[in-house]
């Protein structure tokens, strides 16, 4: 092959790879943006992802807000560990007037952030500092930047795995802040103390809160049984059936694809709509 032809061919191949790599770098829609915020409670700077619905206008009606954990896995396959939830595509297709705030986890500090109690082997147990960041730094910032409805009725929290554990914990600790919780594949195995907290929770404080529990039967031997145990404990506190939407999914596995499949129906539930 002539040298010039060879170089031209290499250039074309390189250009093709660069273009495709650029395309693959981000799958987030134009509805998603991000910003950095100082998190003094965690002694770090957090990256926050923001999804705004297509109908969003800064001076019109107030929008409900969903705070989700592990933002790396929510919007963009290029930042995800093993696939994304496709939160932006799902909400765009459903045309829901819902703002989603994704909070990126702290990588090696993820366990510390999302676990309210320490585990003998995996340690952690510093979720109160992370929750303090959300309540006293992040939420006020979001409410100042966007046209939100800051009441508990329109403020939601969610997550999967350790994020599901945290979302449940946050709602029990602050039912006056978070009206609904998406609890996917919750790591209730992490500490028995989460059951003790539920048992000691004041009935009146949870009278209006709602929980959306989902777990897969192929996740682990304890995942579904512990979720059902938590449901029974809540029911014993006279939390009504209408407040608890719970289901064990036969083929559900512990991965992003499973949680992505749960999100559309869960989003409709948040907005009091039916699929």
Secondary structure in CASP SS format (residue, H / E / C, confidence):
PFRMAT SS
TARGET T0000
AUTHOR 0000-0000-0000
METHOD secondary structure of the structure
MODEL  1
X C 1.00
X C 1.00
X H 1.00
X H 1.00
X H 1.00
X H 1.00
X H 1.00
X H 1.00
X H 1.00
X H 1.00
X H 1.00
X H 1.00
X H 1.00
X H 1.00
X H 1.00
X H 1.00
X H 1.00
X H 1.00
X H 1.00
X H 1.00
X H 1.00
X H 1.00
X H 1.00
X H 1.00
X H 1.00
X C 1.00
X C 1.00
X C 1.00
X C 1.00
X C 1.00
X C 1.00
X E 1.00
X E 1.00
X E 1.00
X E 1.00
X E 1.00
X E 1.00
X E 1.00
X E 1.00
X C 1.00
X C 1.00
X C 1.00
X C 1.00
X E 1.00
X E 1.00
X E 1.00
X E 1.00
X E 1.00
X E 1.00
X E 1.00
X E 1.00
X C 1.00
X C 1.00
X C 1.00
X C 1.00
X C 1.00
X C 1.00
X C 1.00
X C 1.00
X C 1.00
X C 1.00
X C 1.00
X E 1.00
X E 1.00
X E 1.00
X E 1.00
X E 1.00
X E 1.00
X E 1.00
X C 1.00
X H 1.00
X H 1.00
X H 1.00
X C 1.00
X C 1.00
X C 1.00
X C 1.00
X C 1.00
X C 1.00
X C 1.00
X C 1.00
X C 1.00
X C 1.00
X C 1.00
X C 1.00
X C 1.00
X H 1.00
X H 1.00
X H 1.00
X H 1.00
X H 1.00
X H 1.00
X H 1.00
X H 1.00
X C 1.00
X C 1.00
X C 1.00
X E 1.00
X E 1.00
X E 1.00
X E 1.00
X E 1.00
X E 1.00
X C 1.00
X C 1.00
X C 1.00
X H 1.00
X H 1.00
X H 1.00
X H 1.00
X H 1.00
X H 1.00
X H 1.00
X H 1.00
X C 1.00
X C 1.00
X C 1.00
X C 1.00
X E 1.00
X C 1.00
X C 1.00
X C 1.00
X E 1.00
X C 1.00
X C 1.00
X C 1.00
X H 1.00
X H 1.00
X H 1.00
X H 1.00
X H 1.00
X H 1.00
X H 1.00
X H 1.00
X H 1.00
X H 1.00
X H 1.00
X H 1.00
X H 1.00
X H 1.00
X H 1.00
X H 1.00
X H 1.00
X H 1.00
X H 1.00
X C 1.00
X C 1.00
X E 1.00
X C 1.00
X C 1.00
X C 1.00
X H 1.00
X H 1.00
X H 1.00
X E 1.00
X E 1.00
X E 1.00
X E 1.00
X E 1.00
X E 1.00
X C 1.00
X H 1.00
X H 1.00
X H 1.00
X H 1.00
X H 1.00
X H 1.00
X H 1.00
X H 1.00
X H 1.00
X H 1.00
X H 1.00
X H 1.00
X C 1.00
X C 1.00
X C 1.00
X C 1.00
X C 1.00
X C 1.00
X E 1.00
X E 1.00
X E 1.00
X E 1.00
X E 1.00
X C 1.00
X C 1.00
X C 1.00
X H 1.00
X H 1.00
X H 1.00
X C 1.00
X C 1.00
X H 1.00
X H 1.00
X H 1.00
X H 1.00
X H 1.00
X H 1.00
X H 1.00
X H 1.00
X C 1.00
X C 1.00
X C 1.00
X H 1.00
X H 1.00
X H 1.00
X C 1.00
X C 1.00
X C 1.00
X E 1.00
X E 1.00
X E 1.00
X E 1.00
X E 1.00
X E 1.00
X E 1.00
X C 1.00
X C 1.00
X C 1.00
X C 1.00
X C 1.00
X C 1.00
X H 1.00
X H 1.00
X H 1.00
X H 1.00
X H 1.00
X H 1.00
X H 1.00
X H 1.00
X H 1.00
X H 1.00
X H 1.00
X H 1.00
X H 1.00
X H 1.00
X C 1.00
X C 1.00
X C 1.00
X C 1.00
X H 1.00
X H 1.00
X H 1.00
X E 1.00
X E 1.00
X E 1.00
X E 1.00
X E 1.00
X E 1.00
X C 1.00
X C 1.00
X C 1.00
X C 1.00
X C 1.00
X C 1.00
X H 1.00
X H 1.00
X H 1.00
X H 1.00
X H 1.00
X H 1.00
X H 1.00
X H 1.00
X H 1.00
X H 1.00
X H 1.00
X H 1.00
X H 1.00
X H 1.00
X H 1.00
X C 1.00
X C 1.00
X C 1.00
X C 1.00
X C 1.00
END
